Structures are given as structure tokens and as C-alpha cells.
């Protein structure tokens, strides 16, 4: 028996991580492959039976995992994003949520034939969108302006709202008195807000106090943060059902916006833990589906999905954004982004199970309907959000612009050459002299520390796809390369080689996850580049043709020229790196550092 349990748990973990990795490789929303793998492992092949595997622990484990995911989501919310869009966010999670609940319940009753009680429950469950789906889609699309912040805040804050609504409707169904639902909703939301806000503040303040007084050693800070998050969730739920979701969210928001202690390591730990938990939960819950339940849904369920996407979400957004500061393009994109995620799946699984046990007719359709909406909405939004954002002018398919860390003269000259080719450049520097010089040269300069959290919030990265750390300080370059993968991805952060007498040994001893990709060639350190530049070398753009090939270029310049970048025939800007230099061909344009005497 123990071996069977071991194989089952191991299978869930293996499938959960593998699905997310394959999704990354195929550039698909990870939730699609997670649901597919879970469905294949459960009702199709019967490799996993979650009810046998975990028994009565199933739903407590699911609840705690969802709480940790929402805590991590709260850690990503910054108050600096709110000033211009706070009213929109508030309306989306209040008026918009109420409108979505009512219209979804009506649609479910009319289209799918569920009774009013179950329709109200399904409507409350489908109010939520969720950070587990919104976050990856936003990272994939990277919309411009404030619409991304609105979607992120809505996706995290709407989860406790939807969960509380579902709990209140569920309790009314169990008690058999639906007439008390409106009053119970108002009272329940008030209690949830009070418990969630107070609890979140208290537990976040406790962690901040302990860390500021050095009462927790560094190696235990992640563990204690997790301990307090889970404790706050359990205690809040004991006081009022599902209020724990709001408590952990508030706790995360408070920690993210305080300045007393550094929580960067906690955020990284929670991000990694969330990846495992999302994979675990989706495999677990998808494997509980039954083929017969899915087969019995009928064509009406597809019509219900289309109404959710094409009518209910646009109506909710139009009402919530009426007379707001958002422009029309942003409002349209908001209507195009409401995928459902793990919170909807977990809440539906819990309540459907209990209603089926209580003998409520039709309750067995809640879970398959919810999963149909999850799959359908993720598939629709995942495949169309990018093209729609680009059509609206809110995103780019493959942004080619560059963010330079370092605004010295050589960096400015290189940035100018890139800008003249039609790409956006932004330069960050702490030296006001460099900032002023760059502004006079027509460059987009930002004064600040590239390692500070403020840079991620204050800089506009529209059209920017990669980071080049070009400062004279190797440690700053490496830290910048560690700071920006959350914006650009690890493959798109570059830095100058470190510089050592034995360069190969230096490259080998510096782990790749602690630095960016090394630019140009192994000898192109900051001091070597500046020596060439001060000796009169200049940045030059050379067009390669069948009459003047790369071989002719090398014969003309010899070892005097240093290739830096390449603009290929698809208008892609490729960077020369130590390990993976591009291959110049006729029709390309080569950006290089060449001595004046042979330029």
C-alpha cells in the first residue's frame, strides 16, 4: 500500500513539472497541458485516483496549496501601480464581480438547465479569474500601459471574493433557504473583509518584526514566512469560512509594499514553490474528472462557455470601466482576458463533492462544467490574447529593444546606433553627468539604481526585450543579470565578460545561473572596450552584400574590429556572445567597434 501511495504522489509531481516544461518549450499556456496530463492520468488510464491516494486529506491539502499560491500572488502587488487604476480595480472586484455572478447564474440556469441553487453556486465559482492563469499570460503578452496592472490586481483580489460568494451560496443550499442569500452575502463579505485585513496586517507585521529584530536566522526565514502564511489561513478560516484566502493575500500585499526588511529571497522561494503547487493541484483535480460526467454535458455547455466569453465578461468590463481613465484599447483588452484557474477548480471540486454526498440532484455537473470553462477560457484567451494585444497596439510579438545598464560614452554610442536602426533603447545610470549627456544626444535616459525595486516599477519596458549590463563593475553587472530575468527571462539578460588572466577558468567557475550571458567575446571586458574606445575606435554599422561579404569584412579589418550586434533579414537584432555568436550573411547589417584608422 505504501509503495502504491509513493508511486501515485511521484507520478503527480512528475506530470505536473513535465507539463509545465513542455508547455514552455511549445509556447503554450501551461494550464492546458496540466489539464491534459491530469485527464490522461486519471479517467483515461487510471494511473492516479486522488480520492484513494489522499482520502480525507485531499481537500485540506488543496486548500492550503491554494492559500500559498494566493500569498505568492499578493507578494507581486505594488501600491505604486494603483494611483491611476485603483477605481477600475475596485469596480471590477465589486460591481463587476456582482454582475458576473448574477448573469452567469442566469445563463447557467437557462442554457444548461441547472436549478437556481446550483446556477447561483456555479456563477459564484466562475467569478474568479486567478493569478495562476493571468500571470503566465501577462508574461507572455506583456501588454503596454496600465492594463497589465489592472489584470494582475483583479486576478489576485477577485479570488477571495469569488470563494466567499461560493461559500455563502453553498451554505444557503445546504440549509435550504436561498431567500437569505443577499443578506448573507453582505454580512459574509463584511466579516471576511474585517478578518482578512486585520489578520493579514497582524501576521505580516509579525514577520516584519521578527526579521527586523533578527529573531529568525536567514536560513529559516522562508520557512517561517510559510508557517505564518499557513497559520493565518487556518486561523481566519476557523473564524469565518474562506476568509483565509483574503488574509494571506493581504499579508502578501503588506510584505510586498513595506521597506523595513528585504523579502526578495522569500518572493523567489514562493515563486518556485508555487510552480510545484500549481502542477500538483491541476494534475490532482483534473484526474478526478469522470468520462461519463464530461460526456453528459451536452452542446449547451459550449453555448454557456461562449456566453461567458462573448457577453458576460465584456458587459462586466464595460460597466466597471465606465468613465474611467483607461483608453478604449485597454478596455477592449480587458474584455479579452478572463481565464479561470486553480481557485475555481478547487472550490468547485470541494462544494460539488459535498453536495453530491448530500444527495443534491445535478451537483455532479458542477465540476465538469467548471473544468470545461477553465479549458475553454484558457485555450481561447491563451491563443488570442497576444494577437489581439498586438492588433490594439498594446504589445509586440518579439520586442527587439534594449535596456542598457550603464550610460557611459561607449554605451550611449552603441545605443544611438541601435536607435537609428529603429529599435527602442533605454539607459539606466546613477551618474547625472551621463544622464544629461544621453538626453542631449536624444536617448531615453533613466536616473536610478538598476538593482532597486523601483526601476521595475518606474521604467516603461514597452518594446524592450533584452538587458545589456555594461558597467565597469562586474558585481553590478552580475546582480543586474539576476534582477531582470523576471522581466525578460534568463535567456535575454547579458553582461560583459568578467575579466581575468585566465578567462576560460573564470567563465567555468562562474555558475551560469549567477550571471548573464557573456557579450561579444571572452576578451571584451569593460576595460578592453573602453581602451579601444578611448584610442579612437567608433561604433559603425556595416551593410553586408554579395559584393562585400563577412569574409571581405574580416579581410578588411582583420582583428582590429569587434562585432557587437547583427541585424538580420527579418529585422531581428542578434547579439554576439561568447558561446553563441550569430552567423553574418549578405543582406545583414553588422554593428561593430572599429578603429578610426581603418573605418
PAVEX-888107 format. One record per residue (C-alpha): residue number from 1; x, y, z. Coordinates in nm, 3 decimals. Layout:
<pts>
PT  seq       px       py       pz
PT  NUM        X        Y        Z
...
</pts>
This chain:
<pts>
PT  seq       px       py       pz
PT    1    0.000    0.000    0.000
PT    2    0.277    0.243    0.090
PT    3    0.452    0.170   -0.241
PT    4    0.127    0.245   -0.425
PT    5    0.099    0.581   -0.246
PT    6    0.462    0.660   -0.322
PT    7    0.416    0.589   -0.693
PT    8    0.096    0.795   -0.703
PT    9    0.247    1.104   -0.540
PT   10    0.563    1.076   -0.751
PT   11    0.353    1.048   -1.067
PT   12    0.163    1.366   -0.982
PT   13    0.485    1.561   -0.924
PT   14    0.649    1.425   -1.240
PT   15    0.347    1.503   -1.456
PT   16    0.299    1.847   -1.300
PT   17    0.655    1.965   -1.367
PT   18    0.681    1.791   -1.705
PT   19    0.361    1.952   -1.831
PT   20    0.485    2.299   -1.742
PT   21    0.823    2.235   -1.904
PT   22    0.666    2.102   -2.225
PT   23    0.429    2.399   -2.228
PT   24    0.726    2.634   -2.205
PT   25    0.901    2.454   -2.488
PT   26    0.587    2.461   -2.706
PT   27    0.495    2.818   -2.602
PT   28    0.151    2.710   -2.485
PT   29   -0.037    2.809   -2.168
PT   30    0.086    2.560   -1.909
PT   31   -0.262    2.501   -1.770
PT   32   -0.368    2.332   -2.094
PT   33   -0.103    2.062   -2.074
PT   34   -0.156    2.028   -1.697
PT   35   -0.524    1.956   -1.751
PT   36   -0.447    1.720   -2.040
PT   37   -0.188    1.526   -1.839
PT   38   -0.421    1.506   -1.540
PT   39   -0.710    1.389   -1.754
PT   40   -0.494    1.120   -1.916
PT   41   -0.356    1.008   -1.580
PT   42   -0.700    0.993   -1.417
PT   43   -1.014    0.892   -1.608
PT   44   -0.833    0.768   -1.921
PT   45   -0.551    0.546   -1.788
PT   46   -0.646    0.531   -1.415
PT   47   -0.283    0.581   -1.313
PT   48   -0.399    0.822   -1.040
PT   49   -0.703    0.809   -0.816
PT   50   -0.678    1.116   -0.590
PT   51   -0.960    1.007   -0.358
PT   52   -0.786    0.676   -0.286
PT   53   -0.445    0.840   -0.277
PT   54   -0.515    1.113   -0.023
PT   55   -0.855    1.020    0.118
PT   56   -0.985    1.281    0.362
PT   57   -0.662    1.481    0.325
PT   58   -0.743    1.566   -0.037
PT   59   -0.937    1.889    0.012
PT   60   -0.735    2.021    0.310
PT   61   -0.419    1.978    0.101
PT   62   -0.585    2.156   -0.191
PT   63   -0.698    2.444    0.032
PT   64   -0.356    2.502    0.185
PT   65   -0.188    2.487   -0.156
PT   66   -0.431    2.748   -0.293
PT   67   -0.358    2.969    0.009
PT   68    0.017    2.954   -0.060
PT   69   -0.045    3.041   -0.426
PT   70   -0.252    3.346   -0.330
PT   71    0.010    3.450   -0.074
PT   72    0.270    3.445   -0.351
PT   73    0.032    3.643   -0.571
PT   74   -0.002    3.909   -0.302
PT   75    0.376    3.943   -0.291
PT   76    0.369    4.068   -0.652
PT   77    0.121    4.355   -0.594
PT   78    0.268    4.706   -0.565
PT   79    0.075    5.010   -0.445
PT   80    0.271    5.223   -0.692
PT   81    0.064    5.060   -0.969
PT   82   -0.263    5.182   -0.819
PT   83   -0.295    5.564   -0.838
PT   84   -0.448    5.581   -1.187
PT   85   -0.634    5.249   -1.191
PT   86   -0.745    5.189   -0.830
PT   87   -1.105    5.284   -0.913
PT   88   -1.117    5.038   -1.203
PT   89   -0.978    4.755   -0.991
PT   90   -1.226    4.827   -0.711
PT   91   -1.518    4.828   -0.952
PT   92   -1.405    4.506   -1.120
PT   93   -1.392    4.317   -0.788
PT   94   -1.718    4.468   -0.658
PT   95   -1.972    4.578   -0.920
PT   96   -1.808    4.365   -1.189
PT   97   -1.798    4.058   -0.965
PT   98   -2.164    4.101   -0.865
PT   99   -2.271    4.146   -1.226
PT  100   -2.067    3.843   -1.336
PT  101   -2.222    3.633   -1.059
PT  102   -2.581    3.721   -1.143
PT  103   -2.551    3.699   -1.522
PT  104   -2.352    3.374   -1.506
PT  105   -2.615    3.221   -1.276
PT  106   -2.895    3.323   -1.513
PT  107   -2.705    3.190   -1.815
PT  108   -2.629    2.860   -1.638
PT  109   -2.994    2.812   -1.546
PT  110   -3.131    2.895   -1.891
PT  111   -2.866    2.724   -2.104
PT  112   -2.751    2.420   -1.903
PT  113   -3.073    2.351   -1.715
PT  114   -2.921    2.358   -1.366
PT  115   -3.164    2.457   -1.092
PT  116   -3.138    2.808   -0.948
PT  117   -2.943    2.694   -0.642
PT  118   -2.667    2.522   -0.840
PT  119   -2.669    2.800   -1.100
PT  120   -2.605    3.053   -0.825
PT  121   -2.320    2.840   -0.691
PT  122   -2.165    2.796   -1.036
PT  123   -2.196    3.169   -1.100
PT  124   -2.009    3.246   -0.776
PT  125   -1.736    2.993   -0.858
PT  126   -1.684    3.138   -1.206
PT  127   -1.649    3.495   -1.076
PT  128   -1.279    3.426   -1.018
PT  129   -1.009    3.454   -1.282
PT  130   -0.691    3.378   -1.089
PT  131   -0.317    3.454   -1.079
PT  132   -0.221    3.101   -1.186
PT  133   -0.351    3.177   -1.537
PT  134   -0.341    3.556   -1.560
PT  135    0.026    3.579   -1.456
PT  136    0.169    3.347   -1.724
PT  137   -0.049    3.505   -1.993
PT  138    0.062    3.857   -1.896
PT  139    0.426    3.748   -1.904
PT  140    0.366    3.602   -2.248
PT  141    0.176    3.904   -2.389
PT  142    0.347    4.186   -2.189
PT  143    0.079    4.449   -2.260
PT  144    0.173    4.815   -2.253
PT  145    0.041    5.076   -2.013
PT  146   -0.177    5.019   -1.708
PT  147   -0.393    4.735   -1.835
PT  148   -0.143    4.474   -1.716
PT  149   -0.154    4.609   -1.360
PT  150   -0.535    4.608   -1.365
PT  151   -0.548    4.246   -1.476
PT  152   -0.288    4.137   -1.222
PT  153   -0.464    4.305   -0.929
PT  154   -0.805    4.183   -1.041
PT  155   -0.681    3.827   -1.090
PT  156   -0.547    3.808   -0.735
PT  157   -0.809    4.007   -0.541
PT  158   -1.109    3.851   -0.716
PT  159   -1.021    3.503   -0.587
PT  160   -1.119    3.567   -0.222
PT  161   -1.433    3.748   -0.343
PT  162   -1.546    3.457   -0.558
PT  163   -1.457    3.199   -0.293
PT  164   -1.657    3.383   -0.025
PT  165   -1.957    3.416   -0.257
PT  166   -1.939    3.044   -0.332
PT  167   -1.922    2.958    0.039
PT  168   -2.225    3.171    0.122
PT  169   -2.432    3.025   -0.161
PT  170   -2.322    2.674   -0.067
PT  171   -2.425    2.724    0.296
PT  172   -2.764    2.857    0.182
PT  173   -2.811    2.548   -0.037
PT  174   -2.725    2.314    0.249
PT  175   -2.966    2.496    0.482
PT  176   -3.233    2.503    0.209
PT  177   -3.302    2.878    0.238
PT  178   -3.196    3.070   -0.072
PT  179   -3.407    3.374    0.020
PT  180   -3.144    3.472    0.275
PT  181   -2.860    3.475    0.022
PT  182   -2.849    3.856   -0.044
PT  183   -2.836    3.943    0.327
PT  184   -2.593    3.660    0.398
PT  185   -2.367    3.780    0.116
PT  186   -2.345    4.133    0.255
PT  187   -2.283    4.011    0.610
PT  188   -2.036    3.746    0.497
PT  189   -1.836    3.985    0.282
PT  190   -1.817    4.234    0.569
PT  191   -1.691    3.966    0.809
PT  192   -1.443    3.838    0.551
PT  193   -1.301    4.184    0.483
PT  194   -1.260    4.257    0.855
PT  195   -1.096    3.923    0.935
PT  196   -0.884    3.923    0.620
PT  197   -0.749    4.276    0.657
PT  198   -0.684    4.254    1.032
PT  199   -0.536    3.906    1.008
PT  200   -0.316    3.997    0.711
PT  201   -0.182    4.306    0.886
PT  202   -0.114    4.121    1.211
PT  203    0.069    3.826    1.055
PT  204    0.265    4.043    0.809
PT  205    0.361    4.276    1.094
PT  206    0.475    3.978    1.300
PT  207    0.705    3.854    1.024
PT  208    0.845    4.203    0.964
PT  209    0.910    4.249    1.337
PT  210    1.085    3.913    1.369
PT  211    1.305    3.979    1.065
PT  212    1.389    4.336    1.164
PT  213    1.491    4.223    1.516
PT  214    1.695    3.935    1.368
PT  215    1.492    3.680    1.565
PT  216    1.489    3.447    1.264
PT  217    1.814    3.319    1.109
PT  218    1.847    3.369    0.736
PT  219    1.811    3.001    0.652
PT  220    1.475    2.981    0.834
PT  221    1.311    3.299    0.701
PT  222    1.141    3.123    0.410
PT  223    1.014    2.851    0.640
PT  224    0.881    3.095    0.899
PT  225    0.711    3.302    0.628
PT  226    0.538    2.988    0.505
PT  227    0.449    2.894    0.864
PT  228    0.285    3.232    0.928
PT  229    0.101    3.229    0.595
PT  230   -0.048    2.885    0.658
PT  231   -0.126    2.974    1.021
PT  232   -0.306    3.292    0.918
PT  233   -0.507    3.098    0.661
PT  234   -0.617    2.829    0.906
PT  235   -0.698    3.072    1.187
PT  236   -0.901    3.300    0.958
PT  237   -1.093    3.007    0.814
PT  238   -1.174    2.893    1.167
PT  239   -1.325    3.237    1.237
PT  240   -1.514    3.260    0.905
PT  241   -1.513    3.011    0.612
PT  242   -1.281    3.105    0.322
PT  243   -1.174    3.435    0.481
PT  244   -0.825    3.284    0.494
PT  245   -0.778    3.346    0.122
PT  246   -0.815    3.720    0.175
PT  247   -0.592    3.706    0.484
PT  248   -0.297    3.550    0.301
PT  249   -0.348    3.788    0.007
PT  250   -0.341    4.093    0.237
PT  251   -0.039    3.951    0.416
PT  252    0.147    3.920    0.086
PT  253    0.049    4.273   -0.023
PT  254    0.169    4.425    0.305
PT  255    0.503    4.244    0.284
PT  256    0.549    4.348   -0.080
PT  257    0.500    4.718   -0.005
PT  258    0.695    4.765    0.319
PT  259    1.050    4.900    0.322
PT  260    1.174    4.772    0.659
PT  261    1.315    4.435    0.555
PT  262    1.417    4.267    0.231
PT  263    1.183    3.990    0.120
PT  264    1.337    3.919   -0.220
PT  265    1.453    3.573   -0.111
PT  266    1.103    3.497    0.022
PT  267    0.948    3.601   -0.308
PT  268    1.187    3.376   -0.502
PT  269    1.116    3.083   -0.271
PT  270    0.738    3.129   -0.303
PT  271    0.762    3.158   -0.683
PT  272    0.945    2.825   -0.703
PT  273    0.707    2.662   -0.456
PT  274    0.407    2.793   -0.648
PT  275    0.527    2.628   -0.969
PT  276    0.529    2.291   -0.791
PT  277    0.193    2.352   -0.623
PT  278    0.019    2.459   -0.943
PT  279    0.139    2.146   -1.120
PT  280    0.039    1.929   -0.825
PT  281   -0.309    2.080   -0.794
PT  282   -0.407    2.075   -1.159
PT  283   -0.292    1.715   -1.206
PT  284   -0.469    1.616   -0.886
PT  285   -0.801    1.784   -0.962
PT  286   -0.810    1.706   -1.334
PT  287   -0.754    1.337   -1.261
PT  288   -1.076    1.335   -1.051
PT  289   -1.291    1.404   -1.358
PT  290   -1.515    1.125   -1.481
PT  291   -1.562    1.048   -1.852
PT  292   -1.933    0.995   -1.802
PT  293   -1.978    1.340   -1.646
PT  294   -1.798    1.504   -1.938
PT  295   -2.000    1.303   -2.193
PT  296   -2.327    1.411   -2.029
PT  297   -2.258    1.784   -2.052
PT  298   -2.408    1.828   -2.399
PT  299   -2.379    2.107   -2.653
PT  300   -2.548    2.355   -2.423
PT  301   -2.233    2.371   -2.213
PT  302   -2.037    2.503   -2.512
PT  303   -2.300    2.773   -2.565
PT  304   -2.266    2.860   -2.195
PT  305   -1.889    2.899   -2.242
PT  306   -1.939    3.125   -2.544
PT  307   -2.182    3.345   -2.348
PT  308   -1.928    3.375   -2.065
PT  309   -1.656    3.486   -2.304
PT  310   -1.854    3.689   -2.554
PT  311   -2.126    3.851   -2.343
PT  312   -2.074    3.835   -1.967
PT  313   -1.708    3.938   -1.949
PT  314   -1.746    4.233   -2.191
PT  315   -2.057    4.351   -2.007
PT  316   -1.879    4.334   -1.670
PT  317   -1.577    4.527   -1.801
PT  318   -1.783    4.794   -1.978
PT  319   -1.980    4.864   -1.662
PT  320   -1.671    4.858   -1.437
PT  321   -1.466    5.088   -1.662
PT  322   -1.743    5.337   -1.744
PT  323   -1.597    5.690   -1.736
PT  324   -1.261    5.557   -1.617
PT  325   -0.917    5.683   -1.721
PT  326   -0.848    5.374   -1.929
PT  327   -0.846    5.433   -2.302
PT  328   -1.066    5.235   -2.538
PT  329   -0.786    4.997   -2.642
PT  330   -0.718    4.899   -2.281
PT  331   -1.088    4.849   -2.210
PT  332   -1.121    4.622   -2.512
PT  333   -0.822    4.417   -2.400
PT  334   -0.972    4.382   -2.051
PT  335   -1.277    4.220   -2.208
PT  336   -1.040    3.974   -2.376
PT  337   -0.875    3.840   -2.062
PT  338   -1.074    3.640   -1.808
PT  339   -0.937    3.284   -1.796
PT  340   -1.037    3.071   -1.498
PT  341   -0.776    2.889   -1.293
PT  342   -0.696    2.675   -0.993
PT  343   -0.919    2.854   -0.740
PT  344   -1.228    2.790   -0.949
PT  345   -1.123    2.427   -0.994
PT  346   -1.055    2.369   -0.624
PT  347   -1.370    2.544   -0.495
PT  348   -1.587    2.359   -0.748
PT  349   -1.431    2.024   -0.652
PT  350   -1.490    2.079   -0.279
PT  351   -1.850    2.200   -0.299
PT  352   -1.959    1.958   -0.571
PT  353   -1.827    1.665   -0.368
PT  354   -2.017    1.772   -0.057
PT  355   -2.340    1.841   -0.247
PT  356   -2.323    1.501   -0.418
PT  357   -2.270    1.341   -0.077
PT  358   -2.575    1.534    0.049
PT  359   -2.782    1.396   -0.240
PT  360   -2.841    1.723   -0.426
PT  361   -2.952    1.636   -0.778
PT  362   -2.737    1.782   -1.056
PT  363   -2.441    1.867   -0.832
PT  364   -2.221    1.622   -1.021
PT  365   -2.224    1.859   -1.322
PT  366   -2.059    2.148   -1.133
PT  367   -1.704    2.012   -1.164
PT  368   -1.709    1.912   -1.535
PT  369   -1.877    2.244   -1.625
PT  370   -1.612    2.433   -1.431
PT  371   -1.329    2.242   -1.596
PT  372   -1.486    2.297   -1.936
PT  373   -1.486    2.672   -1.868
PT  374   -1.124    2.654   -1.745
PT  375   -1.004    2.466   -2.053
PT  376   -1.213    2.668   -2.295
PT  377   -1.130    3.007   -2.150
PT  378   -0.756    2.935   -2.122
PT  379   -0.749    2.797   -2.475
PT  380   -0.938    3.096   -2.614
PT  381   -0.755    3.369   -2.426
PT  382   -0.418    3.195   -2.445
PT  383   -0.433    3.170   -2.824
PT  384   -0.594    3.508   -2.897
PT  385   -0.474    3.749   -2.626
PT  386   -0.135    3.802   -2.790
PT  387   -0.265    3.873   -3.142
PT  388   -0.542    4.096   -3.002
PT  389   -0.295    4.294   -2.788
PT  390   -0.069    4.343   -3.089
PT  391   -0.364    4.444   -3.308
PT  392   -0.464    4.701   -3.048
PT  393   -0.107    4.831   -3.030
PT  394   -0.065    4.715   -2.670
PT  395    0.211    4.457   -2.723
PT  396    0.481    4.335   -2.958
PT  397    0.537    3.978   -3.071
PT  398    0.913    3.979   -3.020
PT  399    1.034    4.311   -2.877
PT  400    1.384    4.385   -3.004
PT  401    1.464    4.695   -2.797
PT  402    1.749    4.702   -2.547
PT  403    1.782    4.813   -2.184
PT  404    2.137    4.929   -2.108
PT  405    2.265    4.927   -1.751
PT  406    2.539    5.188   -1.775
PT  407    2.522    5.521   -1.954
PT  408    2.890    5.587   -2.026
PT  409    3.003    5.726   -2.360
PT  410    3.052    5.388   -2.533
PT  411    2.714    5.258   -2.413
PT  412    2.550    5.576   -2.542
PT  413    2.720    5.545   -2.880
PT  414    2.607    5.183   -2.913
PT  415    2.254    5.274   -2.801
PT  416    2.242    5.553   -3.060
PT  417    2.337    5.310   -3.337
PT  418    2.062    5.071   -3.227
PT  419    1.810    5.354   -3.202
PT  420    1.896    5.474   -3.553
PT  421    1.812    5.124   -3.678
PT  422    1.459    5.176   -3.549
PT  423    1.467    4.999   -3.211
PT  424    1.382    5.144   -2.873
PT  425    1.662    5.183   -2.619
PT  426    1.657    5.280   -2.252
PT  427    1.971    5.352   -2.047
PT  428    1.993    5.339   -1.667
PT  429    2.272    5.511   -1.475
PT  430    2.333    5.667   -1.134
PT  431    2.566    5.932   -1.278
PT  432    2.380    6.256   -1.356
PT  433    2.653    6.364   -1.597
PT  434    2.589    6.055   -1.810
PT  435    2.213    6.109   -1.785
PT  436    2.233    6.468   -1.907
PT  437    2.477    6.379   -2.186
PT  438    2.248    6.099   -2.305
PT  439    1.941    6.322   -2.301
PT  440    2.123    6.581   -2.511
PT  441    2.204    6.301   -2.758
PT  442    1.834    6.215   -2.787
PT  443    1.842    5.895   -2.580
PT  444    1.585    5.774   -2.327
PT  445    1.781    5.801   -2.001
PT  446    1.663    5.688   -1.657
PT  447    1.843    5.806   -1.343
PT  448    1.847    5.536   -1.076
PT  449    1.995    5.218   -0.944
PT  450    1.929    4.923   -1.175
PT  451    1.929    4.693   -0.871
PT  452    1.646    4.873   -0.691
PT  453    1.287    4.750   -0.697
PT  454    1.174    5.098   -0.807
PT  455    1.331    5.052   -1.150
PT  456    1.099    4.761   -1.230
PT  457    0.800    4.979   -1.140
PT  458    0.907    5.316   -1.282
PT  459    1.064    5.218   -1.614
PT  460    0.841    5.159   -1.913
PT  461    0.964    4.848   -2.092
PT  462    0.742    4.881   -2.399
PT  463    0.936    4.749   -2.696
PT  464    1.226    4.637   -2.475
PT  465    1.315    4.269   -2.490
PT  466    1.669    4.232   -2.351
PT  467    1.912    4.367   -2.092
PT  468    2.276    4.460   -2.152
PT  469    2.479    4.521   -1.834
PT  470    2.778    4.730   -1.945
PT  471    2.904    4.897   -1.626
PT  472    3.264    4.893   -1.506
PT  473    3.162    4.686   -1.201
PT  474    3.139    4.311   -1.265
PT  475    2.937    4.256   -0.948
PT  476    2.680    4.516   -1.051
PT  477    2.655    4.358   -1.395
PT  478    2.601    4.012   -1.247
PT  479    2.344    4.140   -0.996
PT  480    2.158    4.323   -1.273
PT  481    2.151    3.998   -1.468
PT  482    1.994    3.831   -1.162
PT  483    1.748    4.119   -1.114
PT  484    1.585    4.130   -1.456
PT  485    1.503    3.770   -1.559
PT  486    1.155    3.820   -1.411
PT  487    1.103    4.090   -1.676
PT  488    1.285    3.950   -1.980
PT  489    1.362    3.587   -1.899
PT  490    1.702    3.438   -1.823
PT  491    1.793    3.390   -2.190
PT  492    1.758    3.765   -2.258
PT  493    1.995    3.909   -1.994
PT  494    2.355    3.981   -2.099
PT  495    2.663    4.122   -1.934
PT  496    3.025    4.195   -2.018
PT  497    3.282    3.920   -1.956
PT  498    3.429    3.930   -1.607
PT  499    3.791    3.982   -1.696
PT  500    4.069    3.763   -1.561
PT  501    4.411    3.645   -1.661
PT  502    4.267    3.301   -1.719
PT  503    3.936    3.389   -1.884
PT  504    3.836    3.031   -1.956
PT  505    3.881    2.938   -1.593
PT  506    3.683    3.244   -1.485
PT  507    3.398    3.154   -1.719
PT  508    3.393    2.799   -1.593
PT  509    3.397    2.894   -1.225
PT  510    3.111    3.144   -1.253
PT  511    2.784    2.942   -1.248
PT  512    2.552    3.039   -1.535
PT  513    2.255    3.092   -1.301
PT  514    2.453    3.360   -1.113
PT  515    2.526    3.578   -1.415
PT  516    2.400    3.683   -1.755
PT  517    2.516    3.559   -2.093
PT  518    2.860    3.697   -2.175
PT  519    2.863    3.952   -2.455
PT  520    3.082    3.987   -2.765
PT  521    3.389    3.768   -2.694
PT  522    3.587    3.648   -2.394
PT  523    3.833    3.938   -2.414
PT  524    3.568    4.211   -2.446
PT  525    3.582    4.326   -2.084
PT  526    3.482    4.676   -1.982
PT  527    3.843    4.791   -1.962
PT  528    3.931    4.643   -2.302
PT  529    3.629    4.805   -2.468
PT  530    3.699    5.145   -2.310
PT  531    4.065    5.123   -2.406
PT  532    3.966    5.073   -2.770
PT  533    3.705    5.349   -2.750
PT  534    3.945    5.597   -2.588
PT  535    4.205    5.512   -2.852
PT  536    3.963    5.634   -3.118
PT  537    3.752    5.329   -3.205
PT  538    3.393    5.402   -3.304
PT  539    3.068    5.212   -3.337
PT  540    2.991    5.155   -3.705
PT  541    2.704    4.989   -3.894
PT  542    2.825    4.793   -4.198
PT  543    2.592    4.653   -4.464
PT  544    2.694    4.308   -4.586
PT  545    2.623    4.235   -4.952
PT  546    2.717    3.967   -5.206
PT  547    2.991    4.207   -5.316
PT  548    3.110    4.276   -4.960
PT  549    3.063    3.960   -4.754
PT  550    3.158    3.888   -4.395
PT  551    3.479    3.732   -4.521
PT  552    3.559    4.059   -4.702
PT  553    3.478    4.245   -4.381
PT  554    3.724    4.028   -4.187
PT  555    3.990    4.070   -4.452
PT  556    3.943    4.448   -4.444
PT  557    3.952    4.492   -4.067
PT  558    4.144    4.183   -3.956
PT  559    4.146    4.152   -3.579
PT  560    4.104    4.527   -3.537
PT  561    3.720    4.518   -3.544
PT  562    3.496    4.372   -3.273
PT  563    3.150    4.257   -3.393
PT  564    2.882    4.356   -3.139
PT  565    2.539    4.302   -3.295
PT  566    2.375    4.186   -3.614
PT  567    2.051    4.296   -3.782
PT  568    1.927    4.006   -3.994
PT  569    1.686    3.997   -4.286
PT  570    1.383    3.950   -4.056
PT  571    1.464    4.277   -3.878
PT  572    1.580    4.086   -3.569
PT  573    1.863    4.230   -3.363
PT  574    2.103    3.949   -3.269
PT  575    2.380    3.990   -3.011
PT  576    2.727    3.843   -3.042
PT  577    2.801    3.631   -2.735
PT  578    3.096    3.426   -2.616
PT  579    2.922    3.090   -2.663
PT  580    2.665    3.156   -2.936
PT  581    2.765    3.421   -3.192
PT  582    2.529    3.475   -3.490
PT  583    2.643    3.397   -3.845
PT  584    2.664    3.712   -4.063
PT  585    2.533    3.674   -4.418
PT  586    2.474    3.904   -4.719
PT  587    2.172    4.122   -4.652
PT  588    2.258    4.160   -4.284
PT  589    2.387    4.475   -4.117
PT  590    2.674    4.441   -3.875
PT  591    2.727    4.671   -3.577
PT  592    3.087    4.663   -3.463
PT  593    3.353    4.858   -3.280
PT  594    3.618    4.951   -3.536
PT  595    3.934    5.163   -3.513
PT  596    3.906    5.501   -3.683
PT  597    4.217    5.447   -3.895
PT  598    4.056    5.163   -4.092
PT  599    3.691    5.267   -4.061
</pts>
